[in-house]
Amino acid sequence: MQFQLTTEFIDQIEQLIVQRDGRALKELLSEIHFADIADLLEELNSEEATYVIKLLESDITSDTLMELDEDVREKILDRLSPKEIAQELVEMDSDDAADVIAELDEEVQEQVIEEIQDEELAADLVELSQYDDKSAGGLMARELVKVKETWTIAGCVREMRRQAKNVTRVHSIYVTDKEGHLTGRLSLKDLLTAPDKAHISDIFIPKVDYVTVETDGEDVAKLMQKYDLEAIPVVDEEGMLVGRITIDDMVDFIKEEAERDYQLAAGISEDVEADDSVLLLTRARLPWLVLGLIGGLAAVFIMQDFEAALDRYAILFFYTPLIAAMAGNVGVQSSAIIVQGLANDVVKGSLFSRFVKELSLSLINGISLALLVVAFNQIIGQPVNVSLAIGVSLIAVIIMASIIGTFVPILLDKRGVDPAIATGPFITTSNDIFGILIYFYISKLILHF
Amino acid sequence: MQFQLTTEFIDQIEQLIVQRDGRALKELLSEIHFADIADLLEELNSEEATYVIKLLESDITSDTLMELDEDVREKILDRLSPKEIAQELVEMDSDDAADVIAELDEEVQEQVIEEIQDEELAADLVELSQYDDKSAGGLMARELVKVKETWTIAGCVREMRRQAKNVTRVHSIYVTDKEGHLTGRLSLKDLLTAPDKAHISDIFIPKVDYVTVETDGEDVAKLMQKYDLEAIPVVDEEGMLVGRITIDDMVDFIKEEAERDYQLAAGISEDVEADDSVLLLTRARLPWLVLGLIGGLAAVFIMQDFEAALDRYAILFFYTPLIAAMAGNVGVQSSAIIVQGLANDVVKGSLFSRFVKELSLSLINGISLALLVVAFNQIIGQPVNVSLAIGVSLIAVIIMASIIGTFVPILLDKRGVDPAIATGPFITTSNDIFGILIYFYISKLILHF
């Protein structure tokens, strides 16, 4: 039942573009969903894609543009005049239009806004572009259906029909007082099942969840998830209803945040995709690798310091990759659990009880792993004191790694820094260094070299 | 404007429970959202929580139960009789009720279903529980608003008002033919703006996205995101409309999947939270650490094999943590990008072109990092041939790691295995071993030991 983008279809489209056969193209694309047209455009070069965008009606292409990957969209917009861009923006929801404007060069931004005839929309866009794009103000759209407490149901339905034409999807209907302060909501279901003669003040629900323009996007996401909201109204500092955020925008936001955390944990510092250019991918990956390299070089330094032990205890040096790997793995595990817990607000209780928990957890893991190492050492015929040194320092390293992995994110979070940056290479590298240092010091104590 | 769960409030609730003061408790909790009551119950012990659940009306507690963490819910359900559980289930959406039933012991399941008076619901629940919980059948709810093509608008509105009472939220209204085959949809907006005298067949949209009960949950999520759907109907093999999936359920699903991928990447094999027990956390973490340990022990073996080089080239051994770390980091980066790309369908083009891309990417990264290492080696006064050996093998190791990191997930995906399991410790460990092996072989070639 779904549309499948085949190579034949792409070839056919490309041919029609070469022949400049607008009529056949229009007909061929008329039955296709804008999200599928976006997929198609991503397969074309930007000149071809621009031709298609210019050919189709703005009410389709405005949606198509929003579905495109940011770099593809940028290339197409570069080929459009400010007037053509303005035509697309007028058809978009205001939150999308504001996002697109933010992607343009400042000079072009002004030209585009000047081309927008609808002065209210132009003012909305200027206002929306001033909010941080991760705040509720930056995520909200201006379009919504609102009714006033004082209206009758009949008047309300008339007014709603008018307003609904500008709104892609009606979720809740918001209720305000005469001045425009948010006072409640009206659910569609209540409206459907209400007697025709009721008044708004009779049937509206005076309790409504809302956020302010300043609220952080992650908090908006949590609120909407917790209370299963499909849309949430946004008010300004005075409590005036200024916009709403819908769940479909939040789905994109939640997914992007999850992917970013995952990339940070994997040591990728910019938002990249598998199909980005080699240069972009290098820029996202190389800095973390350099960090890891510095950690490795620190390990070289440390081992040079203990070189005297090489003659009698060469085996200690063979264990360094294992020690570093364990320190890194334990640190990443601990930090991942804490970062997710912080994001979902499940990290409760005192820091001390968390410390005790991590300590017992790492003791269990450490002792189990140390026993395995000692057994292995006996098999390969190492002296007992060497096995003891490696086993004890392994336990110490695991305890250290899990404490660092747990508390660095917590401390960052307390200071208002995103704890996700502490996962991945950062924790791995620092744990590598500390791990090897602790390992050699403890071994030195036990083996007296 | 939001409810804040304070220690004082919890204390007050606990005191009222001890005093068995049901009336005061009911009054205190009457104004509180069910999701907040769930947060409260998670702070109480299971006996206290069960008291609250039994005290409040089922239409509140059924929602509260669904918001609870699975282990908390399980403890409470253990304290309820099959009849009491059945009372809760009747108030739930059928998808939630089916999920709860699946969590019960088989024996209790049967007793609970016997206690459900509504035979249609009981049959629905039995049917729903048969689907895989990650398929559309397992995710869907039976409740929806459907109208028949042949109805008049007047009859439709009457019927919809009746149906809407059983549905928490009305999204699209689905249209079927006389037999119940899905034929289209009716949007609420169209209904609001349609002239009162139209017929269903005049205003319904004969095109509708749908999935079958067999469709994989991830595909449902992609479809709903791509086309910005708030609900999608589910049909059986014959095309009969059997249920619908709403976006709020998909938000939870998407988030859980993202968290699971993240945990897999961090080497955590079970779905755990920061507040789970030490035992559960150990079970989720220890297996991956043992895997890492095996990798480390393999490295010990390899180095023992090259022990002869120790006298002249001890520095080579000092570099092993760096080599292992680089192999691991590069592998994790590559696999994370590919796993995300596969999940989002952006991995296009031939395997060969991807190979060329990874090769050029790792050459750039490899050469940059090798130059840094050579510079460092010159500073600490190592001979040029040793620097050369380390630099060249570093490049080779990075190439190998990025090829393995890229193609293992692709191959797993082609064989229908979730590629996310290839990220994290699995790739790190194998890359550690191969990395150190390659490193010593190349060094041996260059330094002739």
Chai-1 contact restraints between the chains, C-beta under 6 A:
chainA,res_idxA,chainB,res_idxB,connection_type,confidence,min_distance_angstrom,max_distance_angstrom,comment,restraint_id
A,A35,B,K226,contact,1.0,0.0,6.0,A-B,restraint_1
A,A35,B,Y227,contact,1.0,0.0,6.0,A-B,restraint_2
A,R161,B,T193,contact,1.0,0.0,6.0,A-B,restraint_3
A,A164,B,K189,contact,1.0,0.0,6.0,A-B,restraint_4
A,A164,B,L192,contact,1.0,0.0,6.0,A-B,restraint_5
A,V170,B,K189,contact,1.0,0.0,6.0,A-B,restraint_6
A,K189,B,A164,contact,1.0,0.0,6.0,A-B,restraint_7
A,K189,B,V170,contact,1.0,0.0,6.0,A-B,restraint_8
A,L192,B,R161,contact,1.0,0.0,6.0,A-B,restraint_9
A,L192,B,A164,contact,1.0,0.0,6.0,A-B,restraint_10
A,T193,B,R161,contact,1.0,0.0,6.0,A-B,restraint_11
A,K226,B,A35,contact,1.0,0.0,6.0,A-B,restraint_12
A,Y227,B,A35,contact,1.0,0.0,6.0,A-B,restraint_13
A,D228,B,D248,contact,1.0,0.0,6.0,A-B,restraint_14
A,I247,B,I247,contact,1.0,0.0,6.0,A-B,restraint_15
A,D248,B,D228,contact,1.0,0.0,6.0,A-B,restraint_16
A,V251,B,V251,contact,1.0,0.0,6.0,A-B,restraint_17
A,A258,B,A258,contact,1.0,0.0,6.0,A-B,restraint_18
A,E259,B,Q340,contact,1.0,0.0,6.0,A-B,restraint_19
A,Y262,B,Y262,contact,1.0,0.0,6.0,A-B,restraint_20
A,A265,B,A265,contact,1.0,0.0,6.0,A-B,restraint_21
A,A266,B,V332,contact,1.0,0.0,6.0,A-B,restraint_22
A,A266,B,Q333,contact,1.0,0.0,6.0,A-B,restraint_23
A,A266,B,A336,contact,1.0,0.0,6.0,A-B,restraint_24
A,G267,B,N329,contact,1.0,0.0,6.0,A-B,restraint_25
A,G267,B,Q333,contact,1.0,0.0,6.0,A-B,restraint_26
A,I268,B,Q333,contact,1.0,0.0,6.0,A-B,restraint_27
A,E273,B,V346,contact,1.0,0.0,6.0,A-B,restraint_28
A,A274,B,I337,contact,1.0,0.0,6.0,A-B,restraint_29
A,A274,B,I338,contact,1.0,0.0,6.0,A-B,restraint_30
A,A274,B,G341,contact,1.0,0.0,6.0,A-B,restraint_31
A,A274,B,V346,contact,1.0,0.0,6.0,A-B,restraint_32
A,A274,B,V347,contact,1.0,0.0,6.0,A-B,restraint_33
A,D275,B,V346,contact,1.0,0.0,6.0,A-B,restraint_34
A,V278,B,S360,contact,1.0,0.0,6.0,A-B,restraint_35
A,V278,B,L361,contact,1.0,0.0,6.0,A-B,restraint_36
A,L281,B,L361,contact,1.0,0.0,6.0,A-B,restraint_37
A,T282,B,I364,contact,1.0,0.0,6.0,A-B,restraint_38
A,R285,B,Q333,contact,1.0,0.0,6.0,A-B,restraint_39
A,L286,B,N365,contact,1.0,0.0,6.0,A-B,restraint_40
A,L289,B,N329,contact,1.0,0.0,6.0,A-B,restraint_41
A,L289,B,N365,contact,1.0,0.0,6.0,A-B,restraint_42
A,G292,B,A325,contact,1.0,0.0,6.0,A-B,restraint_43
A,G292,B,N329,contact,1.0,0.0,6.0,A-B,restraint_44
A,L293,B,L369,contact,1.0,0.0,6.0,A-B,restraint_45
A,G296,B,P321,contact,1.0,0.0,6.0,A-B,restraint_46
A,G296,B,L322,contact,1.0,0.0,6.0,A-B,restraint_47
A,G296,B,A325,contact,1.0,0.0,6.0,A-B,restraint_48
A,L297,B,F376,contact,1.0,0.0,6.0,A-B,restraint_49
A,A299,B,P321,contact,1.0,0.0,6.0,A-B,restraint_50
A,V300,B,F318,contact,1.0,0.0,6.0,A-B,restraint_51
A,M303,B,F318,contact,1.0,0.0,6.0,A-B,restraint_52
A,L310,B,A314,contact,1.0,0.0,6.0,A-B,restraint_53
A,A314,B,L310,contact,1.0,0.0,6.0,A-B,restraint_54
A,F317,B,F317,contact,1.0,0.0,6.0,A-B,restraint_55
A,F318,B,V300,contact,1.0,0.0,6.0,A-B,restraint_56
A,F318,B,M303,contact,1.0,0.0,6.0,A-B,restraint_57
A,T320,B,P321,contact,1.0,0.0,6.0,A-B,restraint_58
A,P321,B,G296,contact,1.0,0.0,6.0,A-B,restraint_59
A,P321,B,A299,contact,1.0,0.0,6.0,A-B,restraint_60
A,P321,B,T320,contact,1.0,0.0,6.0,A-B,restraint_61
A,P321,B,P321,contact,1.0,0.0,6.0,A-B,restraint_62
A,P321,B,A324,contact,1.0,0.0,6.0,A-B,restraint_63
A,L322,B,G296,contact,1.0,0.0,6.0,A-B,restraint_64
A,A324,B,P321,contact,1.0,0.0,6.0,A-B,restraint_65
A,A325,B,G292,contact,1.0,0.0,6.0,A-B,restraint_66
A,A325,B,G296,contact,1.0,0.0,6.0,A-B,restraint_67
A,N329,B,G267,contact,1.0,0.0,6.0,A-B,restraint_68
A,N329,B,L289,contact,1.0,0.0,6.0,A-B,restraint_69
A,N329,B,G292,contact,1.0,0.0,6.0,A-B,restraint_70
A,N329,B,P425,contact,1.0,0.0,6.0,A-B,restraint_71
A,V332,B,A266,contact,1.0,0.0,6.0,A-B,restraint_72
A,Q333,B,A266,contact,1.0,0.0,6.0,A-B,restraint_73
A,Q333,B,G267,contact,1.0,0.0,6.0,A-B,restraint_74
A,Q333,B,I268,contact,1.0,0.0,6.0,A-B,restraint_75
A,Q333,B,R285,contact,1.0,0.0,6.0,A-B,restraint_76
A,A336,B,A266,contact,1.0,0.0,6.0,A-B,restraint_77
A,I337,B,A274,contact,1.0,0.0,6.0,A-B,restraint_78
A,I338,B,A274,contact,1.0,0.0,6.0,A-B,restraint_79
A,Q340,B,E259,contact,1.0,0.0,6.0,A-B,restraint_80
A,G341,B,A274,contact,1.0,0.0,6.0,A-B,restraint_81
A,V346,B,E273,contact,1.0,0.0,6.0,A-B,restraint_82
A,V346,B,A274,contact,1.0,0.0,6.0,A-B,restraint_83
A,V346,B,D275,contact,1.0,0.0,6.0,A-B,restraint_84
A,V347,B,A274,contact,1.0,0.0,6.0,A-B,restraint_85
A,S360,B,V278,contact,1.0,0.0,6.0,A-B,restraint_86
A,L361,B,V278,contact,1.0,0.0,6.0,A-B,restraint_87
A,L361,B,L281,contact,1.0,0.0,6.0,A-B,restraint_88
A,I364,B,T282,contact,1.0,0.0,6.0,A-B,restraint_89
A,N365,B,L286,contact,1.0,0.0,6.0,A-B,restraint_90
A,L369,B,L293,contact,1.0,0.0,6.0,A-B,restraint_91
A,F376,B,L297,contact,1.0,0.0,6.0,A-B,restraint_92
